[in-house]
Amino acid sequence: MTRILPRTLPKVRDQVVRHLTDPAGSLPVTMDRHWGPDSARQAADHLDHAALYWATGDMTALAMSAGTSLTETRWATADRPSACGLIVWDGGIGSIDYRGAPVPISATTWGPLPGGCGIVLWIPRTHIAAPDQPVREAIAPLIPCLRFVLPVTADPIPPEGLPSAELAAITHALAASWLLMQQPKLVGRVTQRPDKAVRRSYGRAGRESPEVTVIDLRHLYVPDSADAGEGQEGGRLYKHRWVVSGHWRDQPYGPNRQLRRRQWIPSYTKGPDGAPLLVTEKVNVWRR
């Protein structure tokens, strides 16, 4: 499968839904056998109602880094950017063991399930199909590899309340991305329409044309005296950007500022505008 782009994400979503709802397909049988009856239908329903998000590489790296310092998380509907959602992580958001081999997680979906918030982790089909195998129609673009339900509680959940340390890291990155989306000074949100062919297809079916929200890290470069340009005496030329001393804070808001929400406070993002974002040591444990 080629790289998923924002303009192709609605088509990818529809292809996955078709595979999930095909009674003659292998995907519903496999999901229902491993995860319980109606698992495929529930995943398809979440996708059908999902708001679509596409996280850039910089945004993905920041979510992974910020997630490592989240001491607790909440999974209620009010804490999500939408009740149901599909987010594609450009470059992947780490790896998990799947059938005895590490595979990259390319996307995450969420939605309500009995007992809480259902999370599904998705891998690209290229990691389960041989390069010469005709996969375009036979296999869905994204394959569900793991599903779990997180309890929706009044109090935040610490990491030890999540299924495993590996999943805690992934779910904390997802929770961090939800929180970061609410900070317009740090994160930019741009709406992108799908390809013309997709829009025409939706129009023929009487469906509203979908939109994809592209999530990106704003460039918050703060000049420093050590950032002199190339050729300037005593100067240094930086080739990357990096987040300096980021941390979470309980920010007051609401009536009389009595409510609290988690907010990411970076000192600044340093380095030349447009340069790649460096990933910290904590994030390097993730396999891309």
C-alpha positions as CSV (number, residue, x, y, z in Angstrom):
1,M,0.0,0.0,0.0
2,T,1.3,3.4,-0.8
3,R,1.5,6.1,1.8
4,I,-1.9,7.3,3.0
5,L,-2.4,11.0,2.3
6,P,-5.1,13.3,3.7
7,R,-6.9,13.5,0.3
8,T,-7.0,9.7,0.0
9,L,-8.0,9.0,3.6
10,P,-11.8,9.0,3.0
11,K,-11.4,6.4,0.2
12,V,-9.2,4.3,2.4
13,R,-11.8,4.5,5.2
14,D,-14.6,3.4,2.8
15,Q,-12.5,0.5,1.5
16,V,-11.9,-0.8,5.0
17,V,-15.6,-0.5,5.9
18,R,-16.5,-2.6,2.8
19,H,-14.1,-5.3,3.9
20,L,-15.5,-5.2,7.5
21,T,-19.1,-5.6,6.2
22,D,-18.5,-8.2,3.5
23,P,-20.3,-11.3,4.8
24,A,-18.2,-13.4,2.4
25,G,-14.9,-11.8,3.5
26,S,-12.4,-13.3,5.9
27,L,-12.0,-10.1,8.0
28,P,-15.4,-10.3,9.8
29,V,-15.0,-14.0,10.6
30,T,-11.5,-13.5,12.0
31,M,-12.4,-10.4,14.1
32,D,-15.5,-12.0,15.5
33,R,-13.7,-15.2,16.4
34,H,-10.9,-13.4,18.2
35,W,-12.7,-10.4,19.7
36,G,-16.2,-11.5,20.1
37,P,-19.5,-11.4,18.1
38,D,-20.2,-8.1,16.2
39,S,-16.6,-6.9,16.5
40,A,-16.3,-6.3,12.8
41,R,-19.7,-4.5,12.7
42,Q,-18.7,-2.3,15.6
43,A,-15.4,-1.4,14.0
44,A,-17.3,-0.6,10.7
45,D,-19.8,1.5,12.6
46,H,-17.1,3.5,14.3
47,L,-15.4,4.1,11.0
48,D,-18.7,5.2,9.3
49,H,-19.2,7.8,12.0
50,A,-15.5,8.8,12.5
51,A,-14.2,12.2,12.2
52,L,-11.0,11.9,10.0
53,Y,-7.6,13.1,11.2
54,W,-4.2,13.0,9.7
55,A,-1.1,13.7,11.9
56,T,2.1,15.0,10.3
57,G,5.4,13.5,11.3
58,D,6.2,16.4,13.6
59,M,2.8,16.1,15.3
60,T,3.2,12.4,15.7
61,A,6.7,12.8,17.3
62,L,5.4,15.4,19.7
63,A,2.4,13.3,20.7
64,M,4.7,10.3,21.4
65,S,7.1,12.5,23.4
66,A,4.4,14.3,25.4
67,G,2.6,11.0,26.0
68,T,5.6,9.6,27.9
69,S,5.1,12.3,30.6
70,L,1.3,11.8,31.0
71,T,0.8,10.4,34.5
72,E,-2.9,9.7,33.9
73,T,-5.5,9.8,31.2
74,R,-9.2,10.2,30.7
75,W,-11.3,8.5,28.0
76,A,-14.7,10.0,28.3
77,T,-16.5,11.4,25.2
78,A,-15.9,15.0,26.5
79,D,-12.1,14.3,26.4
80,R,-12.1,13.3,22.8
81,P,-12.0,15.6,19.8
82,S,-15.0,13.6,18.4
83,A,-17.1,10.7,19.8
84,C,-15.7,8.4,17.0
85,G,-12.5,9.1,15.2
86,L,-9.9,7.7,12.8
87,I,-6.4,9.2,13.0
88,V,-3.6,8.2,10.6
89,W,0.0,8.8,11.9
90,D,2.3,9.8,9.1
91,G,5.4,7.6,9.6
92,G,3.7,5.4,12.2
93,I,3.4,5.7,16.0
94,G,5.5,2.8,17.1
95,S,5.3,-1.0,16.8
96,I,3.7,-3.9,18.6
97,D,4.2,-7.7,18.3
98,Y,1.8,-9.2,15.8
99,R,1.9,-12.9,15.1
100,G,5.5,-13.1,16.4
101,A,6.9,-10.1,14.5
102,P,7.0,-6.3,15.1
103,V,4.6,-4.4,12.9
104,P,4.1,-0.6,12.7
105,I,0.9,1.0,13.9
106,S,-0.3,3.3,11.2
107,A,-3.7,4.3,12.5
108,T,-6.0,4.3,15.5
109,T,-9.7,4.4,15.8
110,W,-11.9,5.0,18.8
111,G,-15.6,4.9,19.6
112,P,-18.1,3.9,22.3
113,L,-18.4,0.3,23.2
114,P,-20.2,-1.4,26.1
115,G,-17.9,-0.9,29.1
116,G,-16.1,2.2,27.8
117,C,-14.1,3.6,24.9
118,G,-13.1,1.0,22.3
119,I,-9.6,1.4,20.7
120,V,-8.5,-0.4,17.6
121,L,-4.9,-0.3,16.3
122,W,-4.4,-0.7,12.6
123,I,-1.4,-1.8,10.5
124,P,-0.8,-1.3,6.7
125,R,-1.6,-4.3,4.5
126,T,1.9,-4.3,3.1
127,H,3.1,-5.9,6.3
128,I,1.0,-9.0,5.9
129,A,1.1,-9.5,2.1
130,A,3.9,-10.4,-0.2
131,P,5.0,-7.6,-2.6
132,D,3.9,-9.7,-5.6
133,Q,0.5,-10.7,-4.2
134,P,-2.5,-9.0,-5.7
135,V,-3.6,-7.3,-2.6
136,R,-5.5,-4.2,-3.7
137,E,-8.9,-5.8,-3.8
138,A,-8.3,-8.9,-1.7
139,I,-7.0,-7.2,1.5
140,A,-8.2,-4.0,3.2
141,P,-5.8,-1.1,3.1
142,L,-5.6,-1.1,6.9
143,I,-5.8,-4.3,9.0
144,P,-7.0,-4.3,12.6
145,C,-4.4,-6.0,14.7
146,L,-5.5,-5.3,18.3
147,R,-8.6,-4.1,20.1
148,F,-9.2,-3.2,23.7
149,V,-11.7,-1.2,25.8
150,L,-10.7,1.6,28.1
151,P,-13.0,2.4,31.0
152,V,-14.7,5.7,31.0
153,T,-14.5,7.0,34.5
154,A,-14.9,10.3,36.4
155,D,-11.3,10.1,37.6
156,P,-8.2,9.8,35.3
157,I,-6.6,6.4,34.8
158,P,-3.0,5.8,35.7
159,P,-0.7,3.8,33.4
160,E,-1.0,0.7,35.6
161,G,-4.7,0.7,34.8
162,L,-4.0,0.1,31.1
163,P,-3.6,-3.3,29.4
164,S,0.2,-3.3,29.3
165,A,3.2,-1.0,29.3
166,E,3.5,-1.2,25.5
167,L,-0.2,-0.3,25.0
168,A,0.0,2.4,27.7
169,A,2.7,4.1,25.6
170,I,0.5,4.0,22.5
171,T,-2.7,5.0,24.3
172,H,-0.9,7.9,26.1
173,A,0.3,9.2,22.8
174,L,-3.3,9.1,21.5
175,A,-4.5,10.9,24.7
176,A,-1.7,13.4,24.3
177,S,-2.7,14.1,20.7
178,W,-6.3,14.8,21.8
179,L,-5.1,17.3,24.4
180,L,-2.7,18.9,22.0
181,M,-5.4,19.4,19.4
182,Q,-7.1,21.8,21.8
183,Q,-4.1,24.1,21.9
184,P,-4.3,26.3,18.8
185,K,-1.1,28.2,19.7
186,L,0.9,25.0,19.6
187,V,-1.0,22.8,17.0
188,G,-2.5,23.9,13.7
189,R,-5.6,22.3,12.2
190,V,-6.2,22.6,8.5
191,T,-9.2,21.0,6.7
192,Q,-8.5,19.2,3.5
193,R,-11.0,17.9,1.0
194,P,-10.7,14.5,-0.7
195,D,-9.9,13.8,-4.3
196,K,-12.4,14.8,-7.0
197,A,-13.2,11.2,-7.7
198,V,-14.1,10.6,-4.1
199,R,-16.3,13.7,-3.9
200,R,-18.1,12.6,-7.1
201,S,-18.6,9.1,-5.6
202,Y,-20.1,10.6,-2.4
203,G,-22.3,12.9,-4.5
204,R,-23.7,10.0,-6.5
205,A,-24.5,8.1,-3.3
206,G,-26.2,11.2,-1.8
207,R,-23.6,11.4,0.9
208,E,-22.0,14.6,2.2
209,S,-18.4,15.0,1.0
210,P,-16.0,14.1,3.8
211,E,-13.2,16.3,5.1
212,V,-9.9,15.4,6.7
213,T,-8.4,17.5,9.6
214,V,-4.7,17.7,9.1
215,I,-2.9,18.1,12.5
216,D,0.5,19.8,12.5
217,L,2.9,21.2,15.0
218,R,3.2,25.0,14.6
219,H,6.7,26.4,14.0
220,L,7.5,28.1,17.3
221,Y,11.1,28.8,16.6
222,V,12.6,31.4,19.0
223,P,15.9,33.0,17.7
224,D,18.9,32.5,20.0
225,S,22.2,34.2,19.9
226,A,23.9,30.9,19.2
227,D,21.8,30.4,16.1
228,A,23.9,32.5,13.8
229,G,23.8,31.7,10.1
230,E,26.3,29.8,8.1
231,G,29.4,32.0,7.5
232,Q,28.9,34.2,10.5
233,E,31.9,34.2,12.8
234,G,31.5,32.1,15.9
235,G,28.0,31.0,14.7
236,R,26.5,27.5,14.7
237,L,24.2,26.1,12.0
238,Y,21.4,24.0,13.4
239,K,19.9,21.4,11.0
240,H,17.0,20.2,13.2
241,R,14.3,21.5,15.5
242,W,13.6,20.2,19.0
243,V,11.1,20.7,21.9
244,V,12.7,22.3,24.9
245,S,11.5,21.5,28.4
246,G,8.0,20.5,27.6
247,H,5.6,19.6,30.5
248,W,1.9,19.1,31.3
249,R,0.1,21.6,33.5
250,D,-3.4,21.6,35.0
251,Q,-4.8,24.8,33.3
252,P,-7.7,26.5,35.0
253,Y,-10.8,27.3,32.8
254,G,-14.6,27.6,32.9
255,P,-16.8,29.5,35.4
256,N,-14.6,31.3,37.9
257,R,-11.7,29.2,36.5
258,Q,-12.7,26.3,38.8
259,L,-12.3,23.6,36.3
260,R,-9.0,22.0,35.2
261,R,-7.7,20.5,32.0
262,R,-4.3,19.1,31.0
263,Q,-2.3,21.5,28.8
264,W,1.1,21.0,27.2
265,I,3.5,23.8,28.1
266,P,6.6,23.8,25.9
267,S,9.3,26.4,26.6
268,Y,9.6,26.6,22.8
269,T,10.3,24.6,19.8
270,K,13.9,25.5,18.8
271,G,15.7,25.3,15.5
272,P,15.4,26.6,11.9
273,D,11.9,27.0,10.6
274,G,10.9,23.9,8.5
275,A,13.8,21.7,9.7
276,P,13.0,18.1,10.9
277,L,11.9,17.7,14.5
278,L,14.4,15.7,16.6
279,V,13.0,12.9,18.7
280,T,14.1,12.5,22.3
281,E,15.7,9.5,23.9
282,K,12.4,8.5,25.4
283,V,10.8,8.4,22.0
284,N,13.7,6.4,20.4
285,V,12.4,3.3,22.1
286,W,9.6,3.3,19.6
287,R,10.4,1.3,16.4
288,R,9.5,3.1,13.2
